[in-house]
Amino acid sequence: MPQAEPDLRLDGYEAVNARVEETFWQHIAINLDMLTVLAKHHTDGDQHSYYVLHNGAVTWGTPGDPQLVALHLQRDPAARTFRFQHATLPLPAMAQSWLIARGCPTDAIRLPPGMGTSPADGATRALEERLMSDGDHFALITSYTDDTSALPETTVFLRALDERAPLPFRVLLEEVDVEAGTHTLREGGFTTFEAATHWWENHWAGEALPLPIAPPQTRHSSLPAPPARPAPATPPRRPTR
């Protein structure tokens, strides 16, 4: 039975201009019947709506692509127009962090019970809470979502925006136990891009290397701008086994 399309509360609204209309179609509307709402929040008067969405169409696209969409809708009720921002991200906590950084209350965008798998342990819960609150301290280099195996997993490669960070490169590893309906999330910290890439390549080659323990990123009153120099080359998403 087909699922109901998400209600984005756009009846009677038009995109603010042709560019927004075309971009919204390309990134959101074209897959609307494949989007599932995992969490949502609307402000009073519907001026802002925040969504964490799962895009089922990604399963049939490029292997490994992130499957979650963070969507921020901005409406002008008087003009009956809307704008939007969105990001495609690999983990719910990262989508939540992106929305929180754009004004969504933290508690309003949590996934309700029964929506997706549950954290398997306290370490997973603590890490997800931290990612929701300080995920904007990191830039996403790449990720790989494997949803085809009996034990689905997602790996995420991050770089700290603060060049003073002692372990600027981080790897997140989420492993799902489908039968139990739970997942674990762990974080590893690396001093160099090469060290993180070495772990990444060996992990996808089937070698079970442990993730080096990464302490939480130290908060500063203000973050420096992202480095002006080019980012390091992107590691392979999933090397041939």
Buried (B, 14 or more C-beta within 10 A) or exposed (E): EEEEEBEBBBEEBEBBEEEBBEBBEEBBBEBBEBBBBBBBBBBEEBEBBBBBBBBBBBBEEEEBBBBBBBBBBBBEEEEEBBBBEBBBBBBBBBBBBBBBBBEBEEEBBBBEEEBBBBBBEEEBEEBBBBBBBBBBBBEBBBBBBBEEEEEBBBBBBBBBBBEEBEBBBBBBBBBBBEEEEBBBBBBBBBEEBEBBBBBBBEBBEEEEEEBBEBEEBEEEEEEEEEEEEEEBEEBEBBEEE
